[in-house]
Amino acid sequence: MNKELLETYSDYLISSFSYTTATGLSMLVEGEISHDKVTRFLSGEDFTSAKLWEIVKSTIREIENEEGVIIFDDTIEEKPSTDENEIVSWHYDHSKGRAVKGINIISALYYSKGARIPVAYDLVRKTKLETDRKTGKEKRVSEKTQNEQYREMLKICIKNNIKFKYVLNDVWYASSENMMYVKKEMEKDFIMPVKTNRKIALSQKDKLNGKYVTVSELELKEGVIYKVYLEAVEFPLLLVKQIFKNDDGTEGILYLVSSDLTLTYDNITTIYQKRWKVEEYHKSLKQHVSLCKSPTKRVRTQSNHIFASIYAFFKLEFLSIRAKVNHAALRSKIYISANRAAFDELKNMKACFAMNF
């Protein structure tokens, strides 16, 4: 990888407020880097999650501690006008309740000492074609499930010796298999929400006798901890009901389970609140580092642009911590400086051509 060009390209992604193109970068640096050189950079080799780890590793070693958390989630970079391929495909968007066309990115975000650092990521690749039974039309499918990708990425985090105590994720990754994998195979604890239709036993005896009820059947009280046994999970869990306010003022409810039996209600809800950091990460990727502003058309250039955007987020997070301002404030400062330069250039042009009104 051309590290110097990665630095320039990722700086371009941070400082740009429009579409990011090879031509645009070349013009910005007044031809010092040609359009073709940028294109070759994006298409020459695969930029991978392993290469991202090489870059962020030293920073992780500075901020990591035993109380850190790793947060898993995915987001979709919508590309409604781009031709379909193995990464640009149709994915179900849980936030919208429908399928959207785009690139589905799964991330592992490490959060410790106030820093949010992406330590691994993967793209959902739909490499197989099969016939839809309902419509009779061909559709793209992935050879791996997202839960399989989740477990592979967690294994990589363990292999990289990242210090952390809890795995956090939303309800879509709260499968029994994932819970067993985190606790039994990776020897870590987790806090995850469960759906109201999940089957639980209220005692080990009930579990052995197959006596289960659904979460929705229980009259759980907020602030109270319940020791329960989930179906297909070998060990006991703590279950709590958390009531919260949405941004629009409506009320929401989370049913959180923890594999760490030593936690209090406040511990569980406070630790799980850190999961919001991954939502901030996704928002910054889309709004502040040009994730969705590349017109790239090929799989490699599209995926390499995503790599560069994730790296740009890492740089912006570093600057944000040092400057003690958030990403939006940093970008606003960049925008004002650019606008001021444009304003001054216009004044110089007017003076040059004696244009007085």
Phi, psi and omega per residue, in radians:
M1 nan 2.384 3.067
N2 -1.393 1.666 -3.044
K3 -1.108 -0.653 -3.139
E4 -1.096 -0.730 -3.138
L5 -1.261 -0.574 3.052
L6 -1.056 -0.739 3.118
E7 -1.068 -0.796 -3.123
T8 -1.146 -0.793 -3.098
Y9 -1.140 -0.740 -3.131
S10 -1.212 -0.595 3.022
D11 -1.076 -0.699 3.096
Y12 -1.061 -0.708 -3.138
L13 -1.153 -0.616 3.126
I14 -1.258 -0.708 -3.011
S15 -1.566 -0.140 -3.094
S16 -1.481 2.531 3.106
F17 -2.133 0.291 3.099
S18 -2.504 -2.877 3.122
Y19 -1.083 2.497 -3.124
T20 -1.848 2.024 -3.090
T21 -2.274 2.821 3.076
A22 -1.060 -0.703 3.115
T23 -1.137 -0.728 -3.139
G24 -1.078 -0.740 3.117
L25 -1.166 -0.728 3.136
S26 -1.066 -0.732 3.117
M27 -1.159 -0.667 -3.109
L28 -1.077 -0.674 -3.125
V29 -1.676 0.309 3.055
E30 0.964 0.733 3.024
G31 1.413 0.015 3.117
E32 -1.097 -0.524 3.007
I33 -2.069 2.143 -3.073
S34 -1.328 2.770 3.040
H35 -0.958 -0.782 -3.111
D36 -1.125 -0.613 -3.140
K37 -1.158 -0.701 3.090
V38 -1.133 -0.745 3.127
T39 -1.084 -0.764 3.113
R40 -1.120 -0.640 3.113
F41 -1.051 -0.774 -3.098
L42 -1.343 -0.371 -3.050
S43 -1.969 -0.026 -3.007
G44 -1.337 -0.651 -3.100
E45 -2.682 2.894 3.137
D46 -1.479 2.150 3.013
F47 -1.536 2.125 -2.941
T48 -2.003 2.958 3.049
S49 -1.050 -0.626 3.118
A50 -1.092 -0.646 3.114
K51 -1.245 -0.573 3.052
L52 -1.080 -0.759 3.139
W53 -1.053 -0.689 3.111
E54 -1.012 -0.618 -3.090
I55 -1.347 -0.742 -3.022
V56 -1.577 -0.168 -3.014
K57 -0.946 -0.844 -3.076
S58 -1.103 -0.626 3.102
T59 -1.195 -0.705 3.095
I60 -1.045 -0.738 -3.131
R61 -1.099 -0.474 3.133
E62 -1.353 -0.597 -3.002
I63 -1.844 -0.238 -3.010
E64 -1.182 2.628 3.003
N65 -2.697 2.927 -3.033
E66 -1.130 -0.343 -3.133
E67 -1.639 0.105 3.130
G68 -1.135 2.860 3.101
V69 -2.250 2.630 2.986
I70 -1.985 2.206 -3.039
I71 -1.958 2.226 3.118
F72 -1.888 2.396 3.037
D73 -2.909 2.928 3.080
D74 -2.250 2.776 3.076
T75 -2.491 2.755 -3.122
I76 -1.987 2.171 2.989
E77 -1.548 1.833 -3.049
E78 -1.221 2.370 3.096
K79 -2.423 1.234 -3.041
P80 -1.137 -0.430 -3.063
S81 -1.811 0.011 -3.100
T82 -1.589 2.479 3.130
D83 -1.057 2.517 3.125
E84 -1.202 2.555 2.982
N85 -2.675 -2.848 -3.046
E86 -1.203 -0.375 3.089
I87 -1.924 -0.441 3.018
V88 -1.616 1.805 -3.054
S89 -2.624 -2.999 3.138
W90 -1.642 2.244 -3.133
H91 -2.287 2.546 3.096
Y92 -1.361 2.164 3.125
D93 -1.728 1.918 -3.080
H94 -1.142 -0.541 -3.126
S95 -1.229 -0.466 -3.126
K96 -1.818 -0.246 3.122
G97 1.248 0.446 3.131
R98 -2.745 2.933 3.111
A99 -1.400 2.458 3.066
V100 -2.272 2.713 -3.135
K101 -1.644 2.194 -3.137
G102 2.982 -2.828 -3.126
I103 -1.915 2.194 -3.122
N104 -1.689 2.072 -3.067
I105 -1.963 2.156 3.081
I106 -1.791 2.265 -3.078
S107 -2.187 2.602 2.924
A108 -1.956 2.013 -3.086
L109 -1.912 2.202 3.103
Y110 -1.641 2.276 3.137
Y111 -2.169 2.107 -3.128
S112 -2.777 2.413 3.083
K113 0.923 0.636 3.079
G114 1.434 -0.009 -3.118
A115 -1.815 2.455 3.108
R116 -1.993 1.901 -3.055
I117 -2.162 2.120 3.039
P118 -1.211 2.199 -3.087
V119 -1.959 -0.233 3.090
A120 -2.845 2.668 3.048
Y121 -2.722 2.839 3.100
D122 -2.648 2.686 3.073
L123 -1.835 2.506 3.029
V124 -1.345 2.018 -3.097
R125 -1.903 1.992 -3.135
K126 -1.690 1.532 -2.993
T127 -1.636 -0.196 -3.090
K128 -1.884 2.588 3.046
L129 -1.939 2.303 3.061
E130 -2.486 2.825 -3.099
T131 -1.530 2.250 3.093
D132 -1.258 2.201 -3.083
R133 -1.132 -0.553 -3.099
K134 -1.388 -0.777 -3.043
T135 -1.699 -0.363 -3.075
G136 1.358 0.077 -3.130
K137 -1.686 2.721 3.085
E138 -1.321 2.502 3.073
K139 -2.461 2.736 3.130
R140 -1.512 2.429 3.086
V141 -2.353 2.719 3.125
S142 -1.619 2.559 3.094
E143 -1.406 -0.203 3.073
K144 -2.127 2.538 2.993
T145 -1.440 2.822 3.110
Q146 -1.178 -0.494 3.071
N147 -1.189 -0.609 3.059
E148 -1.155 -0.717 3.098
Q149 -1.120 -0.695 3.080
Y150 -0.971 -0.850 -3.100
R151 -1.200 -0.639 3.095
E152 -1.113 -0.729 -3.127
M153 -1.201 -0.671 3.095
L154 -1.107 -0.699 3.114
K155 -1.071 -0.673 3.109
I156 -1.132 -0.721 3.120
C157 -1.073 -0.703 3.100
I158 -1.164 -0.757 -3.138
K159 -1.068 -0.579 -3.139
N160 -1.438 0.096 3.052
N161 1.010 0.677 3.068
I162 -1.339 2.283 3.133
K163 -1.409 2.129 3.063
F164 -2.809 2.795 -3.091
K165 -1.904 -0.652 -3.038
Y166 -2.208 2.581 2.958
V167 -1.820 2.259 3.117
L168 -2.101 2.466 3.061
N169 -2.799 2.980 3.129
D170 -1.521 -3.054 -2.994
V171 -1.154 -0.409 -3.068
W172 -1.267 -0.282 3.087
Y173 -1.928 0.232 -3.059
A174 -1.621 0.806 3.105
S175 -1.367 2.732 3.093
S176 -1.046 -0.662 -3.127
E177 -1.116 -0.720 3.104
N178 -1.151 -0.704 3.115
M179 -1.074 -0.777 3.129
M180 -1.115 -0.668 -3.107
Y181 -1.164 -0.806 -3.123
V182 -1.078 -0.851 -3.012
K183 -1.388 -0.814 -3.018
K184 -1.492 -0.815 -3.054
E185 -1.523 -0.697 -3.112
M186 -1.637 -0.191 3.095
E187 0.995 0.757 3.064
K188 -2.166 2.888 3.092
D189 -1.807 2.825 -3.098
F190 -2.442 2.782 2.921
I191 -2.327 2.138 -3.080
M192 -2.484 2.623 2.995
P193 -1.455 2.673 3.065
V194 -2.160 2.684 3.103
K195 -1.293 2.793 -3.095
T196 -1.240 -0.254 3.118
N197 -1.632 0.088 3.109
R198 -1.192 2.427 -3.110
K199 -1.556 2.281 3.134
I200 -2.348 2.652 3.017
A201 -1.908 2.517 -3.076
L202 -1.566 -0.058 3.067
S203 -2.695 2.849 3.105
Q204 -1.133 -0.613 3.114
K205 -1.097 -0.775 3.098
D206 -1.069 -0.686 3.138
K207 -1.106 -0.790 3.136
L208 -1.102 -0.548 3.134
N209 -1.580 0.059 3.126
G210 1.204 0.474 -3.109
K211 -1.662 1.679 -3.085
Y212 -2.031 2.670 2.961
V213 -2.263 2.837 3.076
T214 -1.539 2.757 3.126
V215 -0.998 -0.659 -3.104
S216 -1.157 -0.375 -3.135
E217 -1.391 -0.240 -3.086
L218 -1.614 2.543 3.056
E219 -1.700 1.406 -3.087
L220 -1.454 2.493 3.122
K221 -1.815 2.440 3.098
E222 -1.156 2.428 3.112
G223 1.563 -0.076 -3.126
V224 -1.860 2.434 3.103
I225 -1.730 2.342 3.114
Y226 -2.093 2.316 3.051
K227 -1.580 2.114 -3.027
V228 -2.349 2.987 3.117
Y229 -2.271 1.958 3.127
L230 -1.352 2.560 3.050
E231 -1.089 2.345 3.106
A232 1.275 0.182 3.032
V233 -2.046 2.200 -2.964
E234 -1.342 -0.348 -3.007
F235 -2.031 2.757 3.130
P236 -1.266 2.747 -3.141
L237 -2.331 2.756 2.958
L238 -1.651 2.359 3.139
L239 -2.102 2.289 3.079
V240 -2.329 2.674 3.056
K241 -1.859 2.159 3.127
Q242 -2.053 2.194 3.077
I243 -1.802 2.312 -3.095
F244 -2.449 2.888 3.115
K245 -1.770 2.285 3.036
N246 -1.385 2.914 -3.133
D247 -1.047 -0.516 -3.123
D248 -1.521 0.110 3.094
G249 1.608 -0.159 3.124
T250 -1.326 2.838 -3.093
E251 -1.734 2.404 3.093
G252 -2.175 2.792 -3.139
I253 -2.298 2.336 3.011
L254 -2.053 2.421 3.009
Y255 -1.931 1.809 -3.035
L256 -1.740 2.423 3.029
V257 -2.068 2.503 3.119
S258 -2.246 2.433 3.086
S259 -1.505 -0.191 3.097
D260 -1.577 1.863 -3.039
L261 -1.357 -0.040 -3.130
T262 -1.586 -0.113 -3.025
L263 -1.395 2.636 3.005
T264 -1.619 3.024 3.082
Y265 -1.006 -0.828 -3.131
D266 -1.107 -0.662 3.084
N267 -1.019 -0.866 -3.063
I268 -1.079 -0.869 -3.083
T269 -1.217 -0.621 3.135
T270 -1.199 -0.763 3.131
I271 -1.146 -0.746 -3.102
Y272 -1.170 -0.456 3.107
Q273 -1.025 -0.436 3.119
K274 -1.135 -0.316 3.116
R275 -1.050 -0.426 -3.138
W276 -1.071 -0.371 -3.137
K277 -1.053 -0.543 -3.139
V278 -1.281 -0.511 3.063
E279 -1.185 -0.697 3.071
E280 -1.092 -0.675 3.114
Y281 -1.083 -0.829 3.130
H282 -1.082 -0.732 3.139
K283 -1.097 -0.742 -3.137
S284 -1.182 -0.681 3.083
L285 -0.961 -0.744 -3.047
K286 -1.432 -0.574 -3.026
Q287 -1.728 -0.458 -2.956
H288 -2.078 -0.239 -3.122
V289 -2.287 0.466 2.921
S290 1.073 0.526 3.120
L291 -0.969 -0.745 -3.021
C292 -1.724 0.289 -3.032
K293 -1.983 0.340 3.135
S294 -1.844 2.284 3.107
P295 -1.548 0.328 -3.119
T296 -0.986 2.581 -3.011
K297 -2.027 -0.400 -3.062
R298 -1.759 2.730 -3.064
V299 -0.984 -0.836 -3.078
R300 -1.161 -0.792 -3.126
T301 -1.178 -0.618 3.097
Q302 -1.137 -0.820 -3.104
S303 -1.223 -0.599 3.108
N304 -1.233 -0.580 3.040
H305 -1.110 -0.686 3.099
I306 -1.086 -0.779 3.077
F307 -0.958 -0.836 -3.097
A308 -1.131 -0.614 3.107
S309 -1.170 -0.718 3.109
I310 -1.125 -0.714 3.084
Y311 -1.131 -0.669 3.103
A312 -1.097 -0.669 3.056
F313 -1.047 -0.763 3.136
F314 -1.013 -0.761 3.129
K315 -1.170 -0.713 3.140
L316 -1.156 -0.658 3.087
E317 -1.110 -0.734 3.104
F318 -1.039 -0.853 3.140
L319 -1.116 -0.675 -3.129
S320 -1.079 -0.757 3.132
I321 -1.154 -0.761 -3.129
R322 -1.154 -0.711 -3.098
A323 -1.477 -0.218 3.134
K324 1.064 0.692 3.011
V325 -2.383 2.776 -3.107
N326 -1.393 3.037 -3.083
H327 -1.065 -0.715 -3.110
A328 -1.105 -0.702 3.134
A329 -1.157 -0.691 3.099
L330 -1.099 -0.781 -3.139
R331 -1.155 -0.631 3.110
S332 -1.091 -0.696 3.117
K333 -1.117 -0.719 3.103
I334 -1.102 -0.745 -3.109
Y335 -1.117 -0.781 -3.138
I336 -1.099 -0.711 3.115
S337 -1.105 -0.722 3.120
A338 -1.150 -0.715 -3.138
N339 -1.153 -0.672 3.116
R340 -1.144 -0.695 3.114
A341 -1.112 -0.698 3.115
A342 -1.150 -0.699 3.127
F343 -1.103 -0.778 3.124
D344 -1.148 -0.663 3.123
E345 -1.106 -0.708 3.101
L346 -1.097 -0.732 3.107
K347 -1.072 -0.719 3.125
N348 -1.127 -0.702 3.137
M349 -1.122 -0.755 3.131
K350 -1.086 -0.732 3.133
A351 -1.172 -0.670 -3.134
C352 -1.070 -0.653 -3.090
F353 -1.779 0.286 3.089
A354 0.882 0.815 -3.096
M355 -1.676 1.633 -3.102
N356 -1.995 2.337 3.120
F357 -2.194 nan nan
